[in-house]
Amino acid sequence: MTLHSLALSAGWGGVLLGMLGTLAQYRRANLLGVEGVSLATWVLFVFMGCFWISYGAVSAHSWDVVLGSVILLPMQLSIVYRLKPWQSWGVTARSLVFFVVSCVLPTVLWGWAGGVYGTGVAMTVNRAPQIVELIRHEDASGVSVSSWVLGVVCTALWVFYYSGEHLWAPLVATFFAGLANGAIALLASWRHRQARNTLIAERVFVA
């Protein structure tokens, strides 16, 4: 099997894991609510998904890249809807401005490569609101650890895919996003463990 075919397999693996990871967060939001989930992070996921669809269709000519975002959009939009963005229009507006400045303008000024590098910055920064949310608030019951763990593995597969396809700009962008995914997975796991310990302590006290 050639490196190119391995890279293609990794890309389709990234599509599958991306779908499973988003599905895990979607299911948790439906079952337990969205407490601890960052609106800014998920609004930016939707905006950047639209960017990757455009990039994959127009520049990279890659079905892996296009489908990797198209499949996720309905679930991402559902999560955003549950977060009631109309009640926090300021967050939504700032997210849109950030997307335009970091993704759209670099594309207009320097072409797709500039847009992808800008999106790389945005992909990393857009995880920051979720990280801050997990640090500031103890209740992270709505955040799916498995979703972010799958996100780490998914980004690793995409990095391998981009390496095999010699697409260096999205490789760098995805690599740093993967590091941020790992940080969120660790923080969410810590918050869930805290909640379990608190619940056990309360049960012991009552008994």
DRENDO-1510 file (C-alpha; in Angstrom, 1 decimal, always signed):
<recs>
REC; n; res; u; v; w
REC; 1; MET; +0.0; +0.0; +0.0 .
REC; 2; THR; +1.4; +3.4; -1.0 .
REC; 3; LEU; +1.7; +6.4; +1.2 .
REC; 4; HIS; -0.9; +8.1; -0.9 .
REC; 5; SER; -3.5; +5.3; -0.4 .
REC; 6; LEU; -2.7; +5.3; +3.3 .
REC; 7; ALA; -3.2; +9.0; +3.5 .
REC; 8; LEU; -6.6; +8.6; +1.7 .
REC; 9; SER; -7.6; +5.9; +4.2 .
REC; 10; ALA; -6.6; +8.2; +7.1 .
REC; 11; GLY; -8.7; +11.0; +5.6 .
REC; 12; TRP; -11.8; +8.8; +5.5 .
REC; 13; GLY; -11.0; +7.6; +9.0 .
REC; 14; GLY; -10.9; +11.2; +10.1 .
REC; 15; VAL; -14.3; +11.7; +8.5 .
REC; 16; LEU; -15.7; +8.7; +10.4 .
REC; 17; LEU; -14.2; +9.7; +13.8 .
REC; 18; GLY; -15.2; +13.3; +13.3 .
REC; 19; MET; -18.8; +12.2; +12.9 .
REC; 20; LEU; -18.6; +9.9; +15.9 .
REC; 21; GLY; -17.1; +12.6; +18.1 .
REC; 22; THR; -19.7; +15.2; +17.2 .
REC; 23; LEU; -22.4; +12.6; +17.6 .
REC; 24; ALA; -21.2; +11.9; +21.1 .
REC; 25; GLN; -21.5; +15.6; +22.0 .
REC; 26; TYR; -24.9; +15.8; +20.2 .
REC; 27; ARG; -26.3; +12.8; +22.2 .
REC; 28; ARG; -24.9; +14.1; +25.5 .
REC; 29; ALA; -26.5; +17.5; +24.9 .
REC; 30; ASN; -29.8; +15.9; +24.1 .
REC; 31; LEU; -29.7; +13.6; +27.2 .
REC; 32; LEU; -28.1; +15.8; +29.9 .
REC; 33; GLY; -28.4; +19.4; +28.5 .
REC; 34; VAL; -25.6; +21.8; +27.4 .
REC; 35; GLU; -24.3; +22.9; +30.8 .
REC; 36; GLY; -20.6; +23.7; +30.5 .
REC; 37; VAL; -20.7; +23.8; +26.6 .
REC; 38; SER; -19.3; +26.9; +25.1 .
REC; 39; LEU; -21.6; +28.7; +22.5 .
REC; 40; ALA; -18.6; +30.6; +21.0 .
REC; 41; THR; -16.7; +27.4; +20.3 .
REC; 42; TRP; -19.6; +25.7; +18.6 .
REC; 43; VAL; -20.7; +28.7; +16.6 .
REC; 44; LEU; -17.1; +28.9; +15.3 .
REC; 45; PHE; -17.2; +25.2; +14.5 .
REC; 46; VAL; -20.2; +25.9; +12.2 .
REC; 47; PHE; -18.4; +28.9; +10.5 .
REC; 48; MET; -15.2; +27.0; +10.0 .
REC; 49; GLY; -17.0; +24.0; +8.7 .
REC; 50; CYS; -18.3; +26.2; +5.9 .
REC; 51; PHE; -14.8; +27.4; +5.2 .
REC; 52; TRP; -13.4; +23.8; +5.0 .
REC; 53; ILE; -16.2; +22.8; +2.7 .
REC; 54; SER; -15.3; +25.7; +0.4 .
REC; 55; TYR; -11.6; +24.9; +0.6 .
REC; 56; GLY; -12.1; +21.2; -0.1 .
REC; 57; ALA; -14.3; +21.8; -3.1 .
REC; 58; VAL; -12.5; +24.8; -4.7 .
REC; 59; SER; -8.8; +24.4; -3.8 .
REC; 60; ALA; -7.9; +21.0; -2.5 .
REC; 61; HIS; -10.5; +19.1; -4.7 .
REC; 62; SER; -10.9; +16.6; -1.8 .
REC; 63; TRP; -14.1; +14.7; -1.0 .
REC; 64; ASP; -12.5; +13.8; +2.3 .
REC; 65; VAL; -12.3; +17.4; +3.3 .
REC; 66; VAL; -15.7; +18.4; +2.0 .
REC; 67; LEU; -17.6; +15.4; +3.5 .
REC; 68; GLY; -15.7; +15.7; +6.7 .
REC; 69; SER; -17.5; +19.0; +7.4 .
REC; 70; VAL; -20.8; +18.5; +5.5 .
REC; 71; ILE; -21.6; +15.4; +7.6 .
REC; 72; LEU; -21.0; +17.3; +10.9 .
REC; 73; LEU; -22.9; +20.5; +10.1 .
REC; 74; PRO; -26.4; +19.3; +11.0 .
REC; 75; MET; -25.3; +18.0; +14.4 .
REC; 76; GLN; -23.2; +21.2; +15.0 .
REC; 77; LEU; -26.2; +23.4; +14.1 .
REC; 78; SER; -28.4; +21.4; +16.5 .
REC; 79; ILE; -25.9; +21.9; +19.4 .
REC; 80; VAL; -25.7; +25.6; +18.6 .
REC; 81; TYR; -29.6; +25.7; +18.6 .
REC; 82; ARG; -29.7; +24.1; +22.0 .
REC; 83; LEU; -27.3; +26.8; +23.3 .
REC; 84; LYS; -29.9; +29.5; +22.2 .
REC; 85; PRO; -27.6; +31.9; +20.4 .
REC; 86; TRP; -30.4; +34.4; +20.0 .
REC; 87; GLN; -30.1; +35.0; +23.8 .
REC; 88; SER; -26.4; +35.7; +23.5 .
REC; 89; TRP; -26.3; +37.6; +20.2 .
REC; 90; GLY; -23.1; +39.4; +21.3 .
REC; 91; VAL; -21.2; +36.1; +21.5 .
REC; 92; THR; -22.5; +35.1; +18.1 .
REC; 93; ALA; -21.7; +38.5; +16.6 .
REC; 94; ARG; -18.1; +38.4; +18.0 .
REC; 95; SER; -17.6; +34.9; +16.7 .
REC; 96; LEU; -18.7; +36.0; +13.2 .
REC; 97; VAL; -16.3; +39.0; +13.3 .
REC; 98; PHE; -13.5; +36.7; +14.5 .
REC; 99; PHE; -14.2; +34.3; +11.7 .
REC; 100; VAL; -14.2; +37.0; +9.1 .
REC; 101; VAL; -10.9; +38.5; +10.3 .
REC; 102; SER; -9.0; +35.3; +10.8 .
REC; 103; CYS; -10.4; +33.2; +7.9 .
REC; 104; VAL; -12.2; +35.2; +5.3 .
REC; 105; LEU; -9.9; +38.2; +5.0 .
REC; 106; PRO; -6.6; +36.2; +4.8 .
REC; 107; THR; -8.3; +34.1; +2.0 .
REC; 108; VAL; -9.2; +37.3; +0.1 .
REC; 109; LEU; -5.7; +38.9; +0.6 .
REC; 110; TRP; -3.4; +35.9; +0.3 .
REC; 111; GLY; -5.4; +33.1; -1.3 .
REC; 112; TRP; -6.5; +29.8; +0.1 .
REC; 113; ALA; -3.1; +29.1; +1.8 .
REC; 114; GLY; -3.5; +32.3; +3.7 .
REC; 115; GLY; -7.0; +31.4; +4.6 .
REC; 116; VAL; -6.0; +28.0; +5.8 .
REC; 117; TYR; -3.2; +29.4; +8.1 .
REC; 118; GLY; -5.7; +31.9; +9.4 .
REC; 119; THR; -8.2; +29.1; +10.0 .
REC; 120; GLY; -5.4; +27.2; +11.8 .
REC; 121; VAL; -5.2; +30.1; +14.3 .
REC; 122; ALA; -8.9; +30.2; +14.5 .
REC; 123; MET; -9.2; +26.5; +15.0 .
REC; 124; THR; -6.9; +26.7; +18.0 .
REC; 125; VAL; -8.3; +29.9; +19.4 .
REC; 126; ASN; -11.9; +28.8; +19.1 .
REC; 127; ARG; -11.2; +26.0; +21.6 .
REC; 128; ALA; -10.2; +28.7; +24.1 .
REC; 129; PRO; -13.8; +29.6; +25.2 .
REC; 130; GLN; -14.5; +25.9; +25.9 .
REC; 131; ILE; -11.3; +25.7; +28.0 .
REC; 132; VAL; -12.2; +28.9; +29.9 .
REC; 133; GLU; -15.7; +27.5; +30.5 .
REC; 134; LEU; -14.3; +24.3; +32.0 .
REC; 135; ILE; -11.9; +26.3; +34.2 .
REC; 136; ARG; -14.4; +28.8; +35.5 .
REC; 137; HIS; -17.5; +26.5; +36.0 .
REC; 138; GLU; -17.5; +23.3; +38.0 .
REC; 139; ASP; -20.6; +22.0; +36.3 .
REC; 140; ALA; -19.5; +20.4; +32.9 .
REC; 141; SER; -22.2; +17.8; +32.8 .
REC; 142; GLY; -23.1; +18.8; +29.2 .
REC; 143; VAL; -19.5; +18.3; +27.9 .
REC; 144; SER; -18.7; +14.9; +26.4 .
REC; 145; VAL; -15.2; +13.7; +27.2 .
REC; 146; SER; -15.4; +11.0; +24.5 .
REC; 147; SER; -16.3; +13.6; +21.9 .
REC; 148; TRP; -13.0; +15.5; +22.5 .
REC; 149; VAL; -10.9; +12.3; +22.9 .
REC; 150; LEU; -12.2; +11.2; +19.5 .
REC; 151; GLY; -11.4; +14.7; +18.3 .
REC; 152; VAL; -7.7; +14.2; +19.2 .
REC; 153; VAL; -7.6; +10.9; +17.3 .
REC; 154; CYS; -9.5; +12.5; +14.4 .
REC; 155; THR; -7.0; +15.4; +14.1 .
REC; 156; ALA; -4.1; +12.9; +14.2 .
REC; 157; LEU; -5.6; +11.1; +11.2 .
REC; 158; TRP; -6.1; +14.4; +9.3 .
REC; 159; VAL; -2.5; +15.4; +10.0 .
REC; 160; PHE; -1.4; +12.1; +8.4 .
REC; 161; TYR; -3.8; +12.7; +5.5 .
REC; 162; TYR; -2.5; +16.2; +4.9 .
REC; 163; SER; +1.1; +15.0; +5.1 .
REC; 164; GLY; +0.5; +12.3; +2.5 .
REC; 165; GLU; -1.3; +14.9; +0.2 .
REC; 166; HIS; +1.5; +17.5; +0.8 .
REC; 167; LEU; -1.1; +20.0; +2.1 .
REC; 168; TRP; +1.1; +21.8; +4.7 .
REC; 169; ALA; -1.1; +24.7; +5.6 .
REC; 170; PRO; -4.1; +22.5; +6.8 .
REC; 171; LEU; -1.6; +20.1; +8.4 .
REC; 172; VAL; -0.3; +22.9; +10.7 .
REC; 173; ALA; -3.8; +24.1; +11.4 .
REC; 174; THR; -5.1; +20.7; +12.3 .
REC; 175; PHE; -2.1; +19.8; +14.5 .
REC; 176; PHE; -2.5; +22.8; +16.9 .
REC; 177; ALA; -6.3; +22.2; +17.0 .
REC; 178; GLY; -5.6; +18.6; +18.0 .
REC; 179; LEU; -3.5; +19.9; +21.0 .
REC; 180; ALA; -6.4; +22.1; +22.1 .
REC; 181; ASN; -8.7; +19.1; +21.8 .
REC; 182; GLY; -6.5; +17.2; +24.1 .
REC; 183; ALA; -6.5; +20.0; +26.7 .
REC; 184; ILE; -10.4; +20.1; +26.6 .
REC; 185; ALA; -10.6; +16.4; +27.0 .
REC; 186; LEU; -8.4; +16.5; +30.1 .
REC; 187; LEU; -10.2; +19.4; +31.7 .
REC; 188; ALA; -13.7; +17.8; +31.0 .
REC; 189; SER; -12.5; +14.5; +32.5 .
REC; 190; TRP; -11.2; +16.4; +35.6 .
REC; 191; ARG; -14.5; +18.2; +36.0 .
REC; 192; HIS; -16.6; +15.0; +35.6 .
REC; 193; ARG; -14.3; +13.2; +38.2 .
REC; 194; GLN; -14.8; +16.1; +40.6 .
REC; 195; ALA; -18.6; +15.8; +40.2 .
REC; 196; ARG; -18.5; +12.1; +40.8 .
REC; 197; ASN; -16.4; +12.6; +44.0 .
REC; 198; THR; -18.7; +15.3; +45.2 .
REC; 199; LEU; -21.7; +13.0; +44.7 .
REC; 200; ILE; -20.1; +10.1; +46.5 .
REC; 201; ALA; -19.2; +12.4; +49.4 .
REC; 202; GLU; -22.8; +13.7; +49.6 .
REC; 203; ARG; -24.1; +10.1; +49.7 .
REC; 204; VAL; -21.7; +9.1; +52.4 .
REC; 205; PHE; -22.7; +12.2; +54.5 .
REC; 206; VAL; -26.4; +11.4; +54.1 .
REC; 207; ALA; -25.9; +7.8; +55.0 .
</recs>
